[in-house]
Amino acid sequence: MFRFVLRRFLSAVPTLFVVITVSFFLMRFAPGGPFNMERPLPPQIMENMQRAYHLDDPLWLQYLHYISNVVQGDFGPSYIYRDFTIIQLMKQSLPYSLTLGSLALSIAVFGGLALGTIAALRQNSLIDVAVMSLANIGITIPNFVVGPVLALIFAVILGWLPAGGWGDGSPRFLVMPMIALALPEMAVFARLMRGSMLEALRADHMRTARAYGLPGRVLVFTHAMRAGLLPCVTYLAPAAAQLLTGSVVVETIFGIPGVGRYFVQSALDRDYTLVMATVVLVSVFIVVFNLIVDLVYALLDPRVRYD
């Protein structure tokens, strides 16, 4: 198992290298720059600022300079938030995104698996239709619609919850962004779980187990659910990376000072180093969660081996 984990980490290095390289050149070739403003800076000031951030160097030299710094854990200064380095900005914003994302991920996973299992066990019943209808609504309605609707009902009309902000981090501040963030993923998990559970319940070995008189609870929780979890585990990696690194829309709507909000602003302002750091962060999360998924696969399916 150790060799498997080590091999996967080593194979992730070229992947991250390609992601960084492509992102670097895409950002540089995009029109505009970090110091292009509505009111242009005087040429001398523009020249001095580009020299200070090495933006007047040839592109290949900028790339080598950036790669060598990243290898040493230095993502450079922010071009827009000039009093901060990228590491300082990430240290400030990442805990907010991780807290909100982990809570939303828990709701999405456990809620989606429970609803999908119930729908599969009550196939073609009113409960099944209701759960799948809710899942379709959760998938089709984007969270930039769900968020404002929740704020309108529970903050403006009823006055039960604050409309936005982090506050003291208590549940009353987090419940609406958490629901807006979790709802689409919970709908996807519910649909995946229902489909895989139906397939597992109709498998030959399940018929044999029923013929031997195995209790229904054992059939569902020990055998069917174990096989039914595999597609959900596959989807878990990208879903976790997306939720834990911050939602651009939800954080902006509810004024959460997380990574997602910085990503939007940095992309609009061409803050090269902040955009690159966000891309690297998402890539690392995807690599790590894909590795975790591969390890969980072997626990759920005995046919999977680490070799």
C-alpha positions as CSV (number, residue, x, y, z in Angstrom):
1,M,0.0,0.0,0.0
2,F,2.9,2.4,0.8
3,R,4.4,1.8,-2.6
4,F,1.0,2.4,-4.2
5,V,0.6,5.8,-2.4
6,L,4.2,6.8,-3.2
7,R,3.7,5.9,-6.9
8,R,0.5,7.9,-7.1
9,F,2.2,10.9,-5.5
10,L,5.1,10.7,-7.9
11,S,2.7,10.4,-10.9
12,A,1.0,13.6,-9.7
13,V,4.1,15.6,-10.1
14,P,4.0,15.8,-14.0
15,T,0.3,16.4,-13.8
16,L,0.7,19.4,-11.6
17,F,3.6,20.6,-13.8
18,V,1.5,20.5,-16.9
19,V,-1.4,22.3,-15.1
20,I,0.9,25.0,-13.9
21,T,2.6,25.5,-17.3
22,V,-0.7,25.6,-19.3
23,S,-2.3,28.0,-16.7
24,F,0.8,30.2,-16.7
25,F,0.8,30.8,-20.4
26,L,-2.9,31.1,-20.7
27,M,-2.9,33.9,-18.1
28,R,-0.1,35.7,-19.9
29,F,-1.6,35.4,-23.3
30,A,-5.0,36.7,-22.1
31,P,-5.6,40.4,-23.0
32,G,-4.9,43.0,-20.3
33,G,-2.6,43.0,-17.4
34,P,-2.5,43.5,-13.6
35,F,-1.7,47.2,-14.0
36,N,-4.1,48.1,-16.8
37,M,-6.7,50.4,-15.3
38,E,-9.5,52.6,-16.6
39,R,-7.3,55.6,-16.1
40,P,-3.9,54.5,-17.6
41,L,-0.8,54.9,-15.4
42,P,1.9,57.3,-16.6
43,P,4.4,55.4,-18.7
44,Q,7.3,55.9,-16.2
45,I,5.2,54.5,-13.3
46,M,4.0,51.6,-15.5
47,E,7.6,50.8,-16.4
48,N,8.7,50.9,-12.8
49,M,5.9,48.6,-11.6
50,Q,6.6,46.0,-14.4
51,R,10.2,46.1,-13.5
52,A,9.5,45.6,-9.8
53,Y,7.4,42.5,-10.5
54,H,9.7,41.2,-13.3
55,L,6.9,41.6,-15.9
56,D,9.3,43.2,-18.3
57,D,11.4,40.1,-18.5
58,P,11.0,37.7,-21.5
59,L,8.1,35.3,-21.0
60,W,10.3,32.2,-20.8
61,L,12.4,33.9,-18.0
62,Q,9.2,34.8,-16.1
63,Y,8.1,31.2,-16.4
64,L,11.4,29.8,-15.1
65,H,11.4,32.3,-12.3
66,Y,7.8,31.4,-11.3
67,I,8.5,27.6,-11.4
68,S,11.6,27.9,-9.3
69,N,9.7,29.9,-6.7
70,V,6.8,27.5,-6.6
71,V,9.1,24.6,-6.0
72,Q,10.4,26.4,-3.0
73,G,6.8,27.1,-1.7
74,D,6.9,30.8,-2.7
75,F,3.9,31.9,-4.8
76,G,5.1,35.5,-4.9
77,P,3.3,38.7,-4.0
78,S,-0.2,39.6,-5.1
79,Y,-0.3,42.3,-7.8
80,I,-3.6,43.7,-6.6
81,Y,-3.5,43.2,-2.8
82,R,0.0,44.7,-2.7
83,D,0.5,44.5,1.0
84,F,0.1,40.7,1.1
85,T,1.9,37.7,-0.3
86,I,-0.2,34.9,-1.9
87,I,0.6,32.6,1.1
88,Q,-0.7,35.3,3.5
89,L,-3.9,35.6,1.5
90,M,-4.4,31.8,1.4
91,K,-3.8,31.5,5.1
92,Q,-6.5,34.1,5.7
93,S,-9.1,32.8,3.3
94,L,-8.7,29.1,3.1
95,P,-10.0,28.3,6.6
96,Y,-13.3,29.9,5.7
97,S,-13.6,27.9,2.5
98,L,-12.5,24.6,4.2
99,T,-15.0,25.0,7.0
100,L,-17.9,25.9,4.8
101,G,-17.0,23.3,2.2
102,S,-16.5,20.4,4.7
103,L,-19.9,21.1,6.2
104,A,-21.6,21.3,2.8
105,L,-19.8,18.2,1.7
106,S,-21.0,16.3,4.7
107,I,-24.6,17.3,4.1
108,A,-24.3,16.5,0.4
109,V,-22.8,13.0,0.9
110,F,-24.9,11.8,3.8
111,G,-28.1,13.4,2.6
112,G,-27.6,12.2,-1.0
113,L,-26.8,8.7,0.0
114,A,-29.7,8.4,2.4
115,L,-32.2,9.8,-0.1
116,G,-30.8,7.7,-3.0
117,T,-31.0,4.5,-0.8
118,I,-34.6,5.3,0.3
119,A,-35.6,6.0,-3.3
120,A,-34.1,2.7,-4.5
121,L,-35.8,0.7,-1.8
122,R,-39.1,2.3,-2.7
123,Q,-38.7,2.2,-6.4
124,N,-41.7,3.6,-8.4
125,S,-43.4,4.6,-5.2
126,L,-44.5,8.1,-4.3
127,I,-41.4,8.5,-2.2
128,D,-39.2,7.6,-5.1
129,V,-40.9,10.1,-7.4
130,A,-40.7,12.8,-4.8
131,V,-37.0,12.2,-4.1
132,M,-36.1,12.1,-7.8
133,S,-38.1,15.2,-8.5
134,L,-36.3,17.1,-5.7
135,A,-33.0,15.8,-7.1
136,N,-33.9,17.1,-10.5
137,I,-34.8,20.5,-9.0
138,G,-31.5,20.5,-7.1
139,I,-29.5,19.8,-10.2
140,T,-31.3,22.2,-12.6
141,I,-31.6,25.2,-10.3
142,P,-28.1,26.9,-10.0
143,N,-26.9,28.1,-6.7
144,F,-26.8,31.7,-7.8
145,V,-30.6,31.4,-7.8
146,V,-30.9,29.3,-4.7
147,G,-28.7,31.6,-2.6
148,P,-30.7,34.8,-3.2
149,V,-34.0,33.0,-2.8
150,L,-32.9,31.6,0.6
151,A,-31.7,35.1,1.7
152,L,-34.9,36.7,0.6
153,I,-37.1,34.2,2.5
154,F,-35.1,33.5,5.7
155,A,-33.3,36.9,6.1
156,V,-35.5,39.5,4.5
157,I,-39.1,38.2,4.9
158,L,-38.9,36.0,8.0
159,G,-35.8,37.7,9.6
160,W,-34.7,34.4,11.1
161,L,-31.1,34.4,9.8
162,P,-28.5,37.0,8.9
163,A,-28.4,37.8,5.2
164,G,-24.6,37.3,4.8
165,G,-21.2,37.6,6.3
166,W,-19.2,35.2,8.5
167,G,-20.1,36.7,11.8
168,D,-18.8,34.6,14.7
169,G,-18.9,31.5,12.5
170,S,-22.0,30.1,14.3
171,P,-24.5,27.9,12.5
172,R,-27.0,30.8,12.0
173,F,-24.4,32.5,9.7
174,L,-23.5,29.3,7.9
175,V,-26.8,27.5,7.3
176,M,-27.9,29.3,4.1
177,P,-24.5,29.2,2.3
178,M,-24.1,25.6,3.4
179,I,-27.5,24.6,1.9
180,A,-26.9,26.6,-1.3
181,L,-23.5,24.9,-1.7
182,A,-24.6,21.4,-0.8
183,L,-27.9,21.2,-2.7
184,P,-26.6,20.5,-6.2
185,E,-24.1,17.9,-5.0
186,M,-26.6,16.2,-2.8
187,A,-28.9,15.9,-5.8
188,V,-26.2,14.3,-7.8
189,F,-25.3,11.8,-5.0
190,A,-28.9,10.9,-4.6
191,R,-29.3,10.0,-8.3
192,L,-26.0,8.1,-8.4
193,M,-26.9,6.2,-5.3
194,R,-30.4,5.3,-6.5
195,G,-29.1,3.9,-9.8
196,S,-26.3,1.9,-8.4
197,M,-28.4,0.5,-5.5
198,L,-31.1,-0.7,-8.0
199,E,-28.4,-2.4,-10.0
200,A,-26.9,-4.0,-6.9
201,L,-30.2,-5.2,-5.6
202,R,-30.9,-7.0,-8.9
203,A,-27.6,-8.7,-9.0
204,D,-27.4,-12.5,-9.0
205,H,-25.7,-12.8,-5.7
206,M,-28.4,-10.8,-4.0
207,R,-31.1,-13.1,-5.3
208,T,-29.1,-16.0,-3.9
209,A,-28.7,-14.3,-0.6
210,R,-32.5,-13.7,-0.5
211,A,-33.1,-17.4,-1.3
212,Y,-31.0,-18.4,1.7
213,G,-33.2,-16.2,3.9
214,L,-30.7,-13.5,4.7
215,P,-32.5,-10.6,6.5
216,G,-33.4,-7.6,4.4
217,R,-31.4,-5.2,6.6
218,V,-28.2,-7.3,6.1
219,L,-28.8,-7.5,2.4
220,V,-29.2,-3.7,2.1
221,F,-26.5,-2.4,4.5
222,T,-23.9,-5.1,4.1
223,H,-24.1,-6.2,0.5
224,A,-26.1,-3.8,-1.7
225,M,-24.9,-0.6,-0.2
226,R,-21.3,-1.6,-0.4
227,A,-21.6,-2.1,-4.2
228,G,-23.8,0.9,-4.6
229,L,-21.3,3.2,-3.0
230,L,-18.7,2.7,-5.8
231,P,-20.1,5.3,-8.3
232,C,-20.6,7.8,-5.5
233,V,-17.0,7.4,-4.3
234,T,-15.8,8.0,-7.8
235,Y,-17.8,11.3,-7.9
236,L,-16.6,12.3,-4.4
237,A,-13.1,13.4,-5.5
238,P,-14.1,16.3,-7.9
239,A,-17.1,17.2,-5.7
240,A,-14.9,17.5,-2.6
241,A,-12.2,19.5,-4.4
242,Q,-14.9,21.9,-5.7
243,L,-16.6,22.4,-2.4
244,L,-13.5,22.6,-0.2
245,T,-11.7,25.2,-2.3
246,G,-14.6,27.6,-2.2
247,S,-17.6,28.4,-4.3
248,V,-17.2,31.5,-6.4
249,V,-20.9,32.2,-6.5
250,V,-22.0,31.3,-3.0
251,E,-19.1,33.1,-1.3
252,T,-19.8,36.2,-3.3
253,I,-23.5,36.1,-2.6
254,F,-23.2,35.6,1.1
255,G,-20.0,37.7,1.6
256,I,-17.9,34.8,2.8
257,P,-14.2,35.9,2.8
258,G,-13.0,32.6,1.2
259,V,-10.8,31.5,-1.6
260,G,-13.6,31.6,-4.2
261,R,-14.2,35.3,-3.8
262,Y,-10.4,36.0,-4.3
263,F,-10.4,33.9,-7.4
264,V,-13.1,36.0,-9.1
265,Q,-11.5,39.3,-8.2
266,S,-8.0,38.1,-9.2
267,A,-9.2,36.8,-12.5
268,L,-11.0,40.1,-13.3
269,D,-8.0,42.1,-12.3
270,R,-5.4,39.8,-13.9
271,D,-3.7,39.1,-10.6
272,Y,-1.5,36.4,-12.2
273,T,0.1,35.0,-9.0
274,L,-3.3,34.8,-7.1
275,V,-5.0,33.0,-10.0
276,M,-2.1,30.6,-10.4
277,A,-2.1,29.8,-6.7
278,T,-5.8,29.1,-6.8
279,V,-5.4,26.8,-9.8
280,V,-2.5,24.9,-8.0
281,L,-4.6,24.6,-4.9
282,V,-7.6,23.1,-6.8
283,S,-5.2,20.7,-8.7
284,V,-3.6,19.5,-5.4
285,F,-7.0,18.9,-3.9
286,I,-8.1,16.9,-6.9
287,V,-5.0,14.8,-6.8
288,V,-5.2,14.1,-3.1
289,F,-8.9,13.2,-3.2
290,N,-8.4,11.0,-6.2
291,L,-5.8,9.1,-4.2
292,I,-8.2,8.8,-1.3
293,V,-10.9,7.5,-3.6
294,D,-8.6,4.9,-5.0
295,L,-7.8,3.7,-1.4
296,V,-11.5,3.6,-0.5
297,Y,-12.2,1.6,-3.6
298,A,-10.0,-1.2,-2.4
299,L,-11.9,-1.2,0.9
300,L,-15.3,-1.4,-0.8
301,D,-14.5,-3.8,-3.6
302,P,-12.2,-6.8,-2.7
303,R,-11.4,-7.3,-6.4
304,V,-9.4,-4.0,-6.4
305,R,-5.8,-4.4,-5.5
306,Y,-3.1,-1.8,-4.9
307,D,-0.6,-3.7,-7.2
